[in-house]
C-alpha cells in the first residue's frame, strides 16, 4: 500500500492539486485541535473560508476520487507540518512573549498590575521568577499552543496555496504576488483563531480570575457577550495583513538574493534570514499590535481603533505604541527563524514537495 501511495504521489508531483488546502483546512490533526478548542462560530467561519476556493479541483485533475484522496492526504501532511512548526517556535519563545504582553497592557486598568510594575526585560524576568515561579513564563501557553496549531497550519499552508494561485503564466512570482499571498495567508489564519488569541491574553495577565481555558471562554461569553471574543479583530486584521505580507515576502526575497534562483538552501542560513525578516516586519507593524492588545482587555477600553491611536499618542506619546518592542524583537528572531525552518524541514520529512523560492 505504501509503495502504491508513493508512486501515486510521485506521478502527481508535477501537477499539485489546486485543492490541497481543503485538506489543510478541513482535515488532519490541526483541525482536530481547532474543533476541540475553538468556538463553533470560529470553526464554521474557517470551514466556510476553506470550502469554496480551496476545494475546487483543477481542470487537469478531473475531480476523480483518487485525485480527491491525494489532495486530502497532501493537505493534511502540509497542515501538520505547519501546525507542528508553529507549536515548536511558539513554545520556545513563550517567556519573551509573556513579558512583551505585560509591557503592552500594564498601563491599562484591567491589567492587574501597576503601570510601572515592569520596567525592563531583565527586571521583568527576575520579578516574574521570584513572585510566580519558573512555570509562570509559560502561563497561557496551553491556550496559545491550541491556538497556534490551527493558526500556523492555516497560515503557512495557505501562503503556499495563494502563491501557487497567484503565479503568472511565466511561472515567476514577483514582489506584488508574494505580498498579496502573505497578506491573505495572515488574514486567513487570524480570522480562524482570534477568539483563542483573546483568551490567551486574558490568561497571561496576573490575577485574571479564570479557572482555565474552558472557564475563560464561558465566563467571557456569559458576562461580556460572545462578541467580546472578537474584540480587536479589525485592528488585528489590519495589523496582520501588512505584517504577514512583509514577513513572507521579505523572507522569500532575501533567500532569492542570497541563494540565487536555484541555489541549494542551508537551514542555518535560513535561521538568520527568518530572524531578519521577522524583525523588519514586526517593527513596522508593532503600533497596530499594541492597539489590538489594548482593545482585547476586559471592559471598555477605547471607542474604536481611531480613538485608541489618538488616546495613546496623547497620554503616552509615540513611545506608548512601542512598549515591549525590545522583548518582542528578542522573541520574534528565534520564533520566526524556527517556524520557517521547521516548516520547510517537516514538509520534507512528511513528503510534501517544497515550493521553489
N, C-alpha and C positions, 0 to 999 in steps of 0.2 A: 504493500500500500504506500509506504514511504517513497519507494523508487518511482512509483507511478505518479505520486504527487509532485516529486521533484522534477520529473520530466515534463509534467504539465506546466509547472512554474517556469521552467526554462523556455518552453515553447512560446510563452506569452511575455517574456521579459522585454521584447522589443516594443510591444504594444500594451502598456499597463492599462487596465480598465479604468475608464473615467469615473466609475462608481466606487472606487476603492474606499473613498471616505465614508461611504454608507456603513461599511464595516467598522471603520474607526469610530464613528459617532453612534452607531446603532448596535454594536455587539462587543463582546470581549470583556476583559477584566475591568477596564476603565469605566465602562457603562454600568457594570455591576456595582462598583463603588458609588457611582453617581446616583443610581436608583436607590440604593440603600440609604444615602445620606441627604441628597438634595430634596427640596420641597417639590411636590408634584408639579406645580406650575413651572418650576425651573426645568424639570426633566422634559415636560411636554414641549416647552418652548424650544429646548435643544433638539428634540426629535423633529420638530417642525422645520428647524433650520437645516437639518441634515437630509430630510427625506426627499425634497424636491431636486435641488441642484446636484446633490452628491450622489443620488442613487441612479440617475439616468445612465443607461448603458450607451456606449458609443456605437456608431454605425458599424464599426469593424467587429464589435463583439457579437452583434446579432441577438443579444439578450437570452442566450441559451442557459439552461440550468447549470451546466459546467462553468460557464463564464461567471454566473452569479456566485457560485460556491467559491470560485477562485477570488472574486472581488472581496467577499466577506472574509476569507482567510487572510488575504493580503492586508486588508484594512485592519483586522484585529491585531495582527502582528505589529503593524505600524503604530496603532494606537497604544499597544502595550509598551512598545519602545519609548514612545513619548511620555506615557504616564510614569514609567519607572525612572526615566531620566529626570523628570520633574521632582519626583519624591527624593531621589538621591541628592540633587542640588539644593532643594529647599531645606532638608533636614540638616545638611552640613552648614548652612548659613542661618539657621533659626535663631541662635543667640543674638547676632547682629540685627536681625530683623525685628526682634522684640525691643531692643534698645532704640532702634530707629522709630518704631511706633510710639514708644513712650515720649521721646523727644517731640514728636509731631503733635501729640494731643495733650501733653501735660498742662498747657495753658488753659485748657477748657475746664469748665466747672464739673462736668461729669467724669473727669479722668480719675478721681480718687486720690490724687497726689497734689502737692503744691506746685505752683508754676516754676519753682526753682529747685525742685527735688533732684533733678538730673542735670548736671552742668557740663559733663564731658563724657567721652566714651569710656575712659579708664575709670572715672568716678562712678559711672553707671554700672559697670561690671562689678566693681567692689561692693557697691551698695546692694545690688540685687543678690549677689552671692551671700553677703552677711545676713541680710534680712529675710531672704526667701529660700536660700539653698541653691545647689547646683542645678537641680531639675527645673528651677524657675525659668532658666534660659530657654527651655523648650515648652513653656506654658503656652497653650493654644496651638501647639504644633500638631496635635492629633487632628483637630478640625482642619488645620492647614494642609496636612497630608491628604486628607479626604478630599479637600478642595483641589489640591494641585494635581492629583492623578487625572481626573477628567479634564481639568483645565489644560495641562501640558499635552495630554493626548489630543484634545481638540485643536489647540493652537499649533503645535508642531506638525501634526499630520495635515491639517487644513492648509497650512502655509505651503507644503509640498503640492497639495491639490490645486490651490489657487495659482501657484507658479506655473503648473502644467496647463491650467485652463487659459492663462493669460499669455502663454508663449506664442509669439507671432509666427507666421508661416516660415520665416527664415530660420527658426529654431533658436534664436539668440535673445535672451532676456535682457532688456535694458533696465536702467535705474528706475524708470517710471513704473514698469511692471512689477519690479521687486518691491517697491514702496507700497504699491496698491495691494499686492498679495500679503505683505506683512501687516498692513492696517486691517484688512479683512480677517486675517487669522487671529489677530489680537482681539478684535471685537467679538468674533465667534466664541472664543474661549471664555471671555469675560461675561458675556450675556448669559452663558450657561451656569456660571458658578458664583455670581455676585452675592446671593444670599449667604453662602458659606463664607465668603470673604467678610461680610458684615459680622457674622457670628464669631469668626476668628479674632477680629479686632476687639469685640466686647470681652472675649475670654482672656485676651492678653493683658487687659487692664487690671491693676491691683484692686482688691475688694469689689470684684464685679458682681457678686451675689448670685451667680448661676451655679447649678449643681452639675453641669456637664453640657455636652453639645445638644442633646435632646431637650433638656430643660430650658436651655437658652432659646432654642427655636420656638418652643411652645410659649414661653414667657413673653418673648418679643412680639409674637403674633397675637397673643391674647391682650397684652397690655397696650401695645403701641399700634397694633394692626398689622396685617400681612404686608402692606406697602412699606413698612419700616425695614423689612429685609432688603428692599431695593433702594433704600436711601443712598444718595450719592451715585446712582447708576449713570446719570447723564455726564457728570464730570469724570467718572471712571472711563466711560466710552470715549469721551473727548481726550482723556489723557492717554489711554492705552493705544488708540489708533496711531497717533504720531510716534509714540514710544516703540510699539511693535514694528511699525513701518521702518523707522530709522534703525532699530536694532537688527532686524533680519536683513535689511538691505545693506547696512554697513558691514555686517559680518560676511555676507556673500561677496561684496565688492572688495573688501580687504583681502579675503582669501584669493580672489581672482588676481589682484595686483601682486600678491606675494608669490603665488604658485604659478601664475600664468594660466592660459586657457585649459590645458590638460595636464598640469603638473601633479605629481603624487603628493597627497596631503599627509601631514605629520600631526598626530594628536597633540603633541606637546606644543607645537607652534600654534595650533588651533585654540589651545587654552588661553594664550596671550591675546590672540585675535578676538576671541569671545569676550574676554575681560575688557578690552579697549572699546569694543562696540557697545557693550552694556553700559560702561561708564559714560560714554558720549551721549547715548540716547536717554539715560536716566537723568542726567544733569539738565538737559533741555526740557524735559517733561516733569521735573520734580515739583514745581509750584502747583500743578494740577493734582498731583498725588497728595500733597498736603491738604488742599481744599477737599478732596474726596474723603480723606480720613476724618477730617473735622466734621463733615456732613454726615458721616456714619455714626457719630457719637449719640449717646442716649439723650432723648429730649430734643427740643427745638434749638438748633444752633444758629443757623443763618437763614435769611429769607431768600434762598436760592443761591446759585453759583456766583452770579454777579455781585450780590451782597457780600458773599464770603470773601471775594477778592478785595473789594473796597474796604471792608472792616479790618481784615488782616493787615493790609497796607497802611491803613490809618493808625491802628493801635500798635502794631509791632514793626512796621517798616518792611522794606523788601526782604530783610533777613528772616522775617517770620515765615516766608514761603520756603526757606531752605533749612529750617530746623531739622536736625537729624541727617543732613546731607552727607556728612563725613561717615557716619555709621552705615548709611545706605550705600555709599560708594564702596566701603570695605566689604559689604555684603554682596553687592552686585558683581564685583570682579570674580570671586570664586563661583558664585551661583550661576552666572551667565556662562562662564567658561565650562563648568562641569556639565551644565544642561545640554549645551550644543554638542560637546564631545561625547557625552554619554549617549545621546540620542543617535548620533552617527555610528557609534560603536555597537549599540544594541540593534540597530537596523541591520547591520552586517551580520551579527550573531543570529538574528531571527530570520535571515534570508530575504530581507527586503532590499530591493535594488536601490543603491544610493544615487540620488539625482546629481547630474553634473553641476559644477559651480556656475 
